[in-house]
Amino acid sequence: MSTTTSDTGLSTAWDVTVDDAPVALSAQGDLVAVAGAADTAWVLDAATGTGAEVLHLPGGLLRVALAPGAQHLAATGPTGHGLWRRDDGRAITIETGAWSSTAAWAGDERVAVASGRRTLVLDADGNQLWATEPAASTVTDVAWMRNGRRLAVAAYGAVRCHERHTRKAVATYPYIGSHLALAIASTGRWICSGNQDASIHIWRTRDGEELTMSGYPEKVSRLTFDDTGTWLAADGAPDVTVWDFSGKGPAGTAPRSLREHETITALAWRPGSAGHLASGDDDGTIALWHATSGLPQSRLRPARTLQTDSPVTALGWSGPDLLIAAHHDGRVRAHRLPSRARL
């Protein structure tokens, strides 16, 4: 792994090359975790990019997730999952033979891990606390809501919610189709799924009222709310669509369209409420947007673009000022952005 640094203009704060093709990253506190496709997870210092390999998961990696306090890391892959502990460097891998698509932390001491048709809830040492009943198919995404008091699990046919210690679902939000990604508003008002059938399905949690946004030309596999829980960004087309969930929600409204890419590979909201979004493309373009400006049906252009020569595979923010970008050729770069009020 090699590192370079720079401090000029819209600078590259650091530039690291890892010995693999990154497929995902996670940034929390003073750390950045990077998942390599082959089998390796790296943990880097967010300020300098220095770091090391911390975990190997036979069969490859799909996702990494740092706990909010940056004291623990979960990694998932096609054959199982692994955990790393910061204070002593302890790493464990658990080969279940089940597809583990993702993991999500509830605070620093409890993590939900998708494992085949079930979701396992583990403590930070990897001990199983409980597990959901088997779903109809492989679990594709998990997310905590209500400050970690409720767990949402997506699999074919429904999103099911469990109280933090409840094996059986206490709420079920049905939709006949394959859910590829979950996004839950920070307010807890909305659960959204991006779907194989080129749609976004929305449930209002207080009463289960449903809405489907269909007509996307491609499957919707990336969607994410901003910190306010008001704005939802999604792929599913060359344009990024941004939906307004203020008031009564997006029913009867049109999204803003962000036009720059041919194939969207990553989306990440800047922390805070300014409405700044970063998006990545397989041609190496990173676009930065005032994504909530204009009116519904507006077609927006990026505030600025960063052009690189390797496909963008993942984006994340380390605080409001550092945008972390991973590229297919193994490079991981931290771009220093202007103040949170500007792009």
C-alpha positions as CSV (number, residue, x, y, z in Angstrom):
1,M,0.0,0.0,0.0
2,S,1.4,3.4,-1.0
3,T,0.3,6.9,0.0
4,T,0.8,10.4,-1.4
5,T,-0.5,13.7,0.0
6,S,-1.3,17.2,-1.4
7,D,-2.5,20.5,0.1
8,T,-3.4,22.8,-2.8
9,G,-6.7,24.1,-4.1
10,L,-9.5,21.5,-4.2
11,S,-6.8,19.2,-2.9
12,T,-6.3,15.5,-2.6
13,A,-5.6,15.2,1.1
14,W,-4.2,11.8,0.6
15,D,-4.0,9.1,-2.1
16,V,-3.6,5.4,-1.1
17,T,-3.2,2.4,-3.4
18,V,-4.4,-0.9,-2.0
19,D,-3.6,-4.3,-3.5
20,D,-7.1,-5.2,-4.7
21,A,-10.1,-3.7,-6.4
22,P,-12.2,-1.9,-3.7
23,V,-15.9,-2.7,-3.8
24,A,-17.1,-0.7,-0.7
25,L,-16.0,1.7,2.0
26,S,-17.2,3.0,5.3
27,A,-16.2,6.1,7.2
28,Q,-16.8,6.8,10.8
29,G,-15.0,9.0,13.3
30,D,-11.3,9.1,12.5
31,L,-11.2,5.9,10.4
32,V,-12.0,4.8,6.9
33,A,-12.5,1.1,6.1
34,V,-12.1,-0.3,2.6
35,A,-13.3,-3.7,1.3
36,G,-11.3,-5.4,-1.4
37,A,-13.1,-7.8,-3.8
38,A,-10.7,-10.6,-3.2
39,D,-10.7,-11.1,0.5
40,T,-9.1,-8.1,2.4
41,A,-10.4,-5.3,4.5
42,W,-8.1,-2.3,5.2
43,V,-8.6,0.3,7.9
44,L,-7.1,3.8,7.2
45,D,-6.6,6.9,9.2
46,A,-9.1,9.4,7.8
47,A,-6.7,12.4,8.2
48,T,-3.6,10.8,6.6
49,G,-4.6,7.6,4.7
50,T,-2.0,5.5,6.6
51,G,-3.3,2.1,7.7
52,A,-3.0,-1.6,7.3
53,E,-4.9,-4.8,6.4
54,V,-7.0,-5.9,9.4
55,L,-9.2,-8.7,8.2
56,H,-9.3,-11.5,5.5
57,L,-12.5,-13.2,4.6
58,P,-12.2,-16.2,2.4
59,G,-14.4,-16.1,-0.6
60,G,-14.2,-12.3,-1.0
61,L,-15.9,-9.2,0.4
62,L,-19.1,-7.3,-0.4
63,R,-19.4,-4.7,2.3
64,V,-17.7,-3.2,5.3
65,A,-19.3,-1.3,8.1
66,L,-17.6,0.7,10.9
67,A,-19.4,1.1,14.1
68,P,-20.4,4.8,14.9
69,G,-17.6,5.1,17.5
70,A,-15.0,3.6,15.0
71,Q,-14.1,0.9,17.6
72,H,-15.4,-2.1,15.6
73,L,-15.6,-3.2,12.0
74,A,-17.9,-5.7,10.4
75,A,-17.2,-7.2,7.0
76,T,-19.5,-9.4,4.8
77,G,-19.0,-11.6,1.8
78,P,-20.4,-14.5,-0.3
79,T,-19.3,-17.1,2.3
80,G,-19.7,-15.4,5.7
81,H,-18.7,-12.4,7.8
82,G,-16.0,-11.1,10.0
83,L,-15.4,-8.7,12.8
84,W,-12.3,-6.6,13.8
85,R,-11.8,-4.9,17.2
86,R,-9.7,-1.7,17.3
87,D,-8.4,-1.7,20.8
88,D,-6.4,-5.0,20.5
89,G,-6.6,-5.7,16.7
90,R,-8.5,-8.9,17.2
91,A,-10.1,-10.2,14.0
92,I,-12.5,-13.1,13.7
93,T,-14.0,-14.6,10.6
94,I,-17.1,-16.8,10.5
95,E,-17.6,-18.9,7.4
96,T,-21.2,-19.8,7.4
97,G,-21.4,-20.8,3.7
98,A,-24.3,-18.3,3.4
99,W,-24.3,-15.2,1.3
100,S,-23.8,-12.2,3.6
101,S,-24.8,-9.1,1.7
102,T,-24.4,-6.4,4.3
103,A,-24.1,-5.4,8.0
104,A,-25.4,-2.5,10.0
105,W,-24.5,-1.4,13.5
106,A,-26.8,-0.2,16.3
107,G,-24.5,1.8,18.4
108,D,-21.0,0.4,19.0
109,E,-21.9,-2.9,20.7
110,R,-24.5,-4.6,18.4
111,V,-24.4,-5.4,14.7
112,A,-27.0,-7.0,12.4
113,V,-25.5,-9.2,9.7
114,A,-27.4,-10.6,6.7
115,S,-26.7,-14.4,6.5
116,G,-28.5,-16.2,3.8
117,R,-32.2,-16.1,4.5
118,R,-31.7,-15.0,8.1
119,T,-30.3,-11.9,9.8
120,L,-28.0,-12.5,12.7
121,V,-27.7,-10.0,15.6
122,L,-24.3,-10.2,17.2
123,D,-22.4,-8.4,19.9
124,A,-19.1,-6.8,19.1
125,D,-17.2,-10.0,19.9
126,G,-19.2,-12.0,17.4
127,N,-21.5,-13.8,19.8
128,Q,-25.0,-14.3,18.5
129,L,-27.7,-12.6,20.5
130,W,-30.6,-13.7,18.3
131,A,-31.6,-14.3,14.7
132,T,-34.6,-13.7,12.6
133,E,-36.8,-16.4,11.3
134,P,-35.9,-17.5,7.7
135,A,-37.2,-15.2,5.0
136,A,-38.6,-16.3,1.7
137,S,-35.2,-15.7,0.0
138,T,-31.8,-14.3,0.7
139,V,-31.7,-11.2,2.8
140,T,-30.5,-8.3,0.6
141,D,-30.3,-5.4,3.0
142,V,-30.7,-4.6,6.7
143,A,-31.0,-1.2,8.5
144,W,-31.7,0.0,12.1
145,M,-34.2,2.6,12.9
146,R,-35.6,4.4,16.0
147,N,-32.0,4.8,17.3
148,G,-31.3,1.1,17.1
149,R,-34.5,0.0,18.8
150,R,-36.0,-1.6,15.6
151,L,-34.3,-3.6,12.8
152,A,-35.6,-3.6,9.2
153,V,-34.8,-6.6,7.0
154,A,-35.4,-6.7,3.2
155,A,-35.9,-10.0,1.3
156,Y,-38.2,-11.0,-1.6
157,G,-41.8,-10.1,-1.0
158,A,-41.5,-7.8,2.1
159,V,-39.6,-5.6,4.4
160,R,-40.0,-7.0,8.0
161,C,-39.3,-5.1,11.2
162,H,-38.2,-6.5,14.5
163,E,-37.8,-5.0,17.9
164,R,-34.2,-5.1,19.0
165,H,-34.7,-8.5,20.8
166,T,-37.6,-10.0,18.8
167,R,-37.1,-12.9,16.5
168,K,-40.5,-12.7,15.0
169,A,-41.4,-9.7,12.9
170,V,-43.6,-7.1,14.7
171,A,-44.4,-5.2,11.4
172,T,-44.5,-6.4,7.8
173,Y,-44.4,-4.1,4.8
174,P,-45.3,-6.3,1.8
175,Y,-44.3,-5.8,-1.8
176,I,-44.1,-8.6,-4.4
177,G,-40.7,-8.2,-5.8
178,S,-36.9,-8.4,-5.1
179,H,-35.7,-5.6,-2.9
180,L,-32.1,-4.6,-3.6
181,A,-31.5,-1.8,-1.1
182,L,-33.1,-0.1,1.9
183,A,-33.2,3.5,2.9
184,I,-34.9,4.7,6.1
185,A,-35.5,8.3,6.9
186,S,-33.8,9.6,10.0
187,T,-37.2,10.7,11.2
188,G,-38.4,7.1,11.1
189,R,-41.4,8.2,9.0
190,W,-40.5,6.4,5.8
191,I,-39.1,3.1,4.7
192,C,-38.0,2.9,1.0
193,S,-36.8,0.0,-1.1
194,G,-35.0,0.0,-4.4
195,N,-36.1,-2.9,-6.5
196,Q,-35.1,-5.3,-9.2
197,D,-38.3,-4.4,-11.1
198,A,-36.9,-0.8,-11.7
199,S,-39.0,0.8,-9.0
200,I,-38.8,2.5,-5.6
201,H,-41.4,1.4,-3.1
202,I,-42.3,3.5,-0.1
203,W,-44.1,2.8,3.1
204,R,-45.2,5.4,5.6
205,T,-44.4,3.7,8.9
206,R,-47.2,5.2,11.0
207,D,-50.0,3.6,9.0
208,G,-48.3,1.4,6.3
209,E,-49.6,3.6,3.4
210,E,-47.8,2.7,0.3
211,L,-46.5,4.4,-2.9
212,T,-44.5,3.0,-5.8
213,M,-42.4,5.2,-8.1
214,S,-42.0,3.1,-11.2
215,G,-40.8,3.7,-14.8
216,Y,-37.1,3.6,-14.1
217,P,-35.2,2.2,-17.1
218,E,-32.9,0.1,-14.9
219,K,-33.1,-1.7,-11.5
220,V,-32.8,0.6,-8.5
221,S,-29.9,-0.7,-6.4
222,R,-28.6,2.5,-4.7
223,L,-30.8,4.9,-2.7
224,T,-29.9,7.0,0.3
225,F,-31.5,9.7,2.5
226,D,-29.7,12.8,3.6
227,D,-29.2,13.5,7.3
228,T,-32.5,15.4,7.5
229,G,-34.6,12.5,6.2
230,T,-36.1,14.9,3.7
231,W,-34.3,14.0,0.5
232,L,-33.9,10.6,-1.2
233,A,-31.4,10.1,-3.9
234,A,-31.6,7.1,-6.2
235,D,-30.0,5.5,-9.3
236,G,-32.0,3.4,-11.8
237,A,-31.2,5.7,-14.7
238,P,-28.3,7.7,-16.1
239,D,-29.8,10.6,-14.2
240,V,-29.7,10.6,-10.4
241,T,-33.2,11.3,-9.1
242,V,-33.8,13.2,-5.9
243,W,-37.2,13.0,-4.2
244,D,-38.6,15.5,-1.7
245,F,-40.1,13.8,1.4
246,S,-41.1,17.0,3.2
247,G,-44.7,17.5,4.3
248,K,-46.9,14.6,3.2
249,G,-44.1,13.0,1.1
250,P,-43.5,12.6,-2.6
251,A,-46.9,11.4,-3.7
252,G,-48.0,13.4,-6.7
253,T,-44.7,15.1,-7.1
254,A,-41.8,14.8,-9.5
255,P,-38.1,14.5,-8.6
256,R,-35.2,16.6,-9.5
257,S,-32.9,15.0,-12.1
258,L,-29.1,15.2,-11.8
259,R,-27.6,14.8,-15.3
260,E,-23.9,13.9,-15.7
261,H,-23.4,10.2,-15.8
262,E,-24.0,7.3,-18.1
263,T,-23.7,4.6,-15.4
264,I,-24.0,5.5,-11.7
265,T,-21.8,3.5,-9.4
266,A,-21.9,5.4,-6.1
267,L,-24.0,8.0,-4.2
268,A,-23.2,9.7,-0.9
269,W,-24.8,12.7,0.8
270,R,-22.5,15.2,2.5
271,P,-23.2,15.2,6.3
272,G,-25.5,18.0,7.4
273,S,-28.5,19.8,5.9
274,A,-27.0,21.7,3.0
275,G,-28.3,19.2,0.3
276,H,-24.9,18.4,-1.1
277,L,-24.6,15.1,-2.9
278,A,-21.6,13.2,-4.4
279,S,-22.1,10.7,-7.2
280,G,-19.7,8.5,-9.1
281,D,-19.5,6.9,-12.5
282,D,-17.8,3.9,-14.2
283,D,-15.9,6.3,-16.4
284,G,-14.1,7.8,-13.3
285,T,-16.2,11.0,-13.0
286,I,-17.2,12.2,-9.5
287,A,-19.9,14.9,-9.6
288,L,-20.7,17.2,-6.7
289,W,-24.3,18.6,-6.6
290,H,-26.5,21.2,-5.0
291,A,-29.0,18.3,-5.2
292,T,-32.0,20.0,-3.5
293,S,-31.9,23.3,-5.4
294,G,-34.4,24.2,-8.1
295,L,-37.9,23.0,-8.4
296,P,-39.5,19.6,-9.0
297,Q,-38.8,18.4,-12.5
298,S,-35.6,20.5,-12.6
299,R,-32.7,19.1,-14.5
300,L,-29.6,20.1,-12.5
301,R,-26.0,20.2,-13.6
302,P,-23.1,19.5,-11.1
303,A,-21.5,22.3,-9.1
304,R,-18.2,20.7,-10.0
305,T,-16.7,17.5,-11.3
306,L,-13.6,15.6,-10.5
307,Q,-12.3,13.5,-13.4
308,T,-10.2,10.4,-12.8
309,D,-9.1,7.6,-15.1
310,S,-10.5,4.6,-13.1
311,P,-14.1,3.7,-12.4
312,V,-15.5,4.9,-9.1
313,T,-16.5,1.9,-7.0
314,A,-17.5,3.6,-3.7
315,L,-17.9,7.0,-2.1
316,G,-18.2,8.2,1.5
317,W,-17.7,11.2,3.7
318,S,-15.4,11.5,6.6
319,G,-17.0,14.5,8.3
320,P,-18.3,17.4,6.1
321,D,-14.9,18.3,4.6
322,L,-13.3,15.0,3.3
323,L,-14.9,13.0,0.4
324,I,-13.4,9.5,0.2
325,A,-13.5,7.9,-3.2
326,A,-12.5,4.3,-4.0
327,H,-11.5,3.3,-7.6
328,H,-11.4,0.0,-9.4
329,D,-7.6,0.2,-9.9
330,G,-7.0,0.1,-6.1
331,R,-6.7,3.9,-5.5
332,V,-8.5,5.4,-2.5
333,R,-8.4,9.2,-2.4
334,A,-9.5,11.8,0.1
335,H,-10.6,15.0,-1.5
336,R,-10.7,18.1,0.7
337,L,-13.8,20.1,0.0
338,P,-14.6,23.8,0.7
339,S,-16.7,24.7,3.8
340,R,-20.0,22.9,4.2
341,A,-21.9,25.9,2.9
342,R,-20.2,25.7,-0.5
343,L,-19.0,23.1,-3.1
